[in-house]
């Protein structure tokens, strides 16, 4: 019995050491406090080709011609995400074609995203179906985990017209106070 308990504790300790070491070795991984804006040295946005929107349109970042792109990772079960998205949509409306919102859902099903869009329209009286707003379902979590290394949702990357990531926001942000 003591040997099993000791073996279990050793496995736990080794796992913690490995995870901690791996996290410390990753220079791109920043673990901030909630609602933190991270000003980063501009870096090229990862290539995202052949994204399929929930209405079956094929999209790549090259197709988006606006000055600013907000790439927002979210899920319909995330209360903070639900709170944040209406102000993001209002930001898109205010900037009349200068800003694009690329919402990338990490939900387990596309129907959850579709239901959320309906709820957004009914509850907040906001139209989620407008120009410069794209709804993507990251079915395999490839975009969120492999390309952007998201660590928490909501998480938003601000991309400029040169397609450089200029800011990263982890946590909820009131987008009504943002101007571009």
C-alpha positions as CSV (number, residue, x, y, z in Angstrom):
1,X,0.0,0.0,0.0
2,X,2.8,2.4,0.9
3,X,4.7,1.6,-2.3
4,X,1.6,2.4,-4.4
5,X,1.0,5.7,-2.6
6,X,4.7,6.6,-3.0
7,X,4.6,5.7,-6.7
8,X,1.5,7.8,-7.2
9,X,3.1,10.8,-5.5
10,X,6.3,10.5,-7.5
11,X,4.3,10.4,-10.8
12,X,2.4,13.5,-9.7
13,X,5.6,15.4,-8.8
14,X,7.3,14.4,-12.0
15,X,4.3,15.5,-14.0
16,X,4.2,18.9,-12.3
17,X,8.0,19.4,-12.9
18,X,7.6,18.5,-16.6
19,X,4.6,20.8,-17.2
20,X,6.4,23.7,-15.3
21,X,9.6,23.2,-17.2
22,X,7.8,23.0,-20.6
23,X,5.8,26.2,-19.8
24,X,9.0,28.1,-18.8
25,X,10.7,27.0,-22.0
26,X,8.0,28.5,-24.3
27,X,8.8,32.1,-24.9
28,X,5.5,32.8,-26.6
29,X,3.4,31.6,-23.6
30,X,2.3,34.5,-21.4
31,X,0.1,33.7,-18.5
32,X,-1.4,37.0,-17.4
33,X,-4.0,38.0,-14.9
34,X,-7.6,38.2,-16.0
35,X,-8.6,41.1,-18.3
36,X,-5.1,41.9,-19.2
37,X,-4.0,43.6,-22.4
38,X,-0.6,42.4,-23.5
39,X,1.3,44.8,-25.6
40,X,3.6,42.6,-27.6
41,X,6.2,43.3,-30.2
42,X,4.4,43.1,-33.5
43,X,4.6,39.6,-34.9
44,X,3.2,38.2,-38.1
45,X,-0.2,36.6,-37.8
46,X,-0.2,32.9,-38.4
47,X,-1.4,31.8,-41.8
48,X,-5.0,30.8,-41.5
49,X,-6.2,29.4,-44.9
50,X,-9.3,27.6,-45.7
51,X,-11.3,28.4,-42.6
52,X,-14.9,27.4,-43.1
53,X,-17.5,29.7,-41.6
54,X,-20.6,28.2,-40.1
55,X,-22.5,29.2,-43.2
56,X,-20.1,27.1,-45.3
57,X,-18.1,30.0,-46.8
58,X,-14.4,29.4,-47.3
59,X,-12.3,32.2,-45.9
60,X,-8.6,33.1,-45.4
61,X,-7.1,36.1,-43.8
62,X,-6.0,37.3,-47.2
63,X,-9.7,37.7,-48.0
64,X,-10.2,40.3,-45.3
65,X,-9.3,43.8,-46.5
66,X,-10.1,46.0,-43.5
67,X,-7.5,48.0,-41.5
68,X,-8.0,46.0,-38.3
69,X,-9.0,42.4,-37.6
70,X,-10.1,41.3,-34.2
71,X,-9.5,37.5,-33.9
72,X,-11.7,36.4,-31.0
73,X,-11.6,32.9,-29.5
74,X,-14.7,32.1,-27.5
75,X,-17.3,29.4,-26.7
76,X,-21.0,29.5,-26.1
77,X,-20.6,28.0,-22.6
78,X,-18.2,30.8,-21.5
79,X,-20.1,33.4,-19.6
80,X,-17.4,36.0,-20.1
81,X,-17.5,35.4,-23.9
82,X,-21.2,35.9,-24.0
83,X,-20.8,39.2,-22.1
84,X,-18.1,40.4,-24.4
85,X,-19.4,39.6,-27.9
86,X,-22.2,42.2,-28.0
87,X,-19.8,45.1,-27.4
88,X,-17.5,43.7,-30.1
89,X,-20.3,43.6,-32.6
90,X,-21.2,47.2,-31.7
91,X,-17.6,48.1,-32.3
92,X,-17.8,46.6,-35.8
93,X,-20.9,48.6,-36.5
94,X,-19.3,51.9,-35.2
95,X,-16.3,51.5,-37.4
96,X,-18.3,51.0,-40.6
97,X,-16.0,48.7,-42.6
98,X,-12.6,49.6,-41.1
99,X,-12.6,46.7,-38.6
100,X,-13.4,43.0,-39.1
101,X,-14.4,40.6,-36.3
102,X,-13.3,37.0,-36.8
103,X,-15.0,35.0,-34.1
104,X,-13.5,31.5,-33.7
105,X,-15.6,29.2,-31.5
106,X,-14.0,26.3,-29.7
107,X,-17.4,24.7,-28.9
108,X,-17.8,21.0,-29.3
109,X,-20.6,21.4,-31.9
110,X,-21.5,23.8,-34.7
111,X,-25.1,23.8,-33.4
112,X,-24.0,25.5,-30.2
113,X,-22.5,28.3,-32.3
114,X,-25.7,28.6,-34.4
115,X,-27.9,28.6,-31.3
116,X,-25.7,31.3,-29.7
117,X,-26.1,33.5,-32.8
118,X,-29.9,33.2,-32.5
119,X,-29.8,34.1,-28.8
120,X,-27.5,37.1,-29.6
121,X,-30.0,38.4,-32.1
122,X,-33.1,37.8,-29.8
123,X,-31.7,38.8,-26.5
124,X,-29.4,41.7,-27.4
125,X,-31.2,42.9,-30.5
126,X,-27.9,42.8,-32.4
127,X,-27.5,41.3,-35.8
128,X,-24.6,38.8,-35.8
129,X,-25.1,38.4,-39.6
130,X,-23.5,41.4,-41.1
131,X,-20.5,42.3,-43.2
132,X,-17.2,42.2,-41.5
133,X,-18.3,39.6,-38.9
134,X,-17.3,36.0,-39.6
135,X,-18.3,33.0,-37.5
136,X,-15.8,30.1,-37.6
137,X,-16.1,26.8,-35.8
138,X,-12.7,25.5,-34.8
139,X,-13.8,21.8,-34.8
140,X,-10.4,20.3,-34.3
141,X,-9.1,23.2,-32.1
142,X,-6.2,23.6,-34.6
143,X,-6.5,27.3,-35.0
144,X,-6.9,28.0,-31.3
145,X,-4.4,25.6,-29.9
146,X,-1.8,25.0,-32.6
147,X,-1.7,28.3,-34.5
148,X,-2.5,30.9,-31.7
149,X,-1.6,28.9,-28.5
150,X,-4.7,30.2,-26.7
151,X,-4.6,29.6,-23.0
152,X,-7.9,31.0,-21.9
153,X,-11.1,32.3,-23.4
154,X,-12.2,34.8,-24.3
155,X,-8.9,35.7,-25.9
156,X,-8.6,38.3,-28.7
157,X,-5.7,39.2,-31.0
158,X,-5.7,42.6,-32.6
159,X,-4.2,42.5,-36.1
160,X,-3.2,45.6,-38.1
161,X,-3.4,46.2,-41.9
162,X,0.2,44.8,-42.3
163,X,-1.2,41.6,-40.8
164,X,0.9,41.9,-37.6
165,X,-0.5,41.0,-34.2
166,X,-0.1,44.2,-32.2
167,X,-2.1,43.3,-29.1
168,X,-3.4,40.3,-27.3
169,X,-6.2,40.6,-24.8
170,X,-6.9,37.7,-22.4
171,X,-10.2,37.9,-20.6
172,X,-13.2,40.1,-21.0
173,X,-12.9,43.5,-22.5
174,X,-15.6,46.2,-22.8
175,X,-15.1,47.1,-26.5
176,X,-17.4,50.1,-26.3
177,X,-14.4,52.1,-25.0
178,X,-12.1,51.1,-27.8
179,X,-11.5,53.2,-31.0
180,X,-9.2,52.5,-33.9
